[in-house]
Amino acid sequence: MKSLVAVVLTLAVTAGCGGGSPSTRTLTATDVSNIPPGDAVGTMLSGSYLVVRDSIEGCDCRVGSCSNVHGESEIGATQVVTQQDGALSLVDSGYRTNTPLLGGVDADNKFSVGGGLEIPSYLGQGVTYSLRTGTFSVSDGVPTGMEYTIDSSITGSVTDVSYDCDIHSSGSTRYEGP
């Protein structure tokens, strides 16, 4: 399992972000929990998706520096999606391995999932809230990938560095199979 530091906050920045972007938003537990199921039917979208693109589009830190912030999804990570009708769960192999993002998907394949994650005590303290929205692409009844945006807020300290940051990023995946 990759540590929270390697995926969310890292000193070796692979994608830069500037400060004060209007595209960021501050999330709370209320924003990312109890996202209702959608109106989709079936389990067709379930399976593994490989992250092929991830980029930070905006970052705003009230405490800490955006230069230390890294996107939530890492290129090459696998995201496992479980669909049960309109209910959707997403687990990222590089991040949130034990804490799925939960929400819903509609019949038009648009989805919204969210959740909070405590920073492990061996790294620091605090919480990260994430809200992912996007659309699954499907061809001939088979998923081919998904495009999404992620809004994240981190408040706390990681390896003795304090953060209070909002990040807006986007990404895409390729469907790898059931």
Secondary structure, 3 states (H helix, E strand, C coil): CCCHHHHCECCCCCCCCCCCCCCCCCCCHHHHCCCCCCCCCCCCCCEEEEEEEEEEEEEEEEECCHHHECCCCCCCCEEEEEEECCEEEEEECCCCCCCCEEEEECCCCEEEEEEEEECCCCCEEEEEEEEEEEEEEEECCEEEEEEEEEEEEEEEEECCEEEEEEEEEEEEEEEEEC
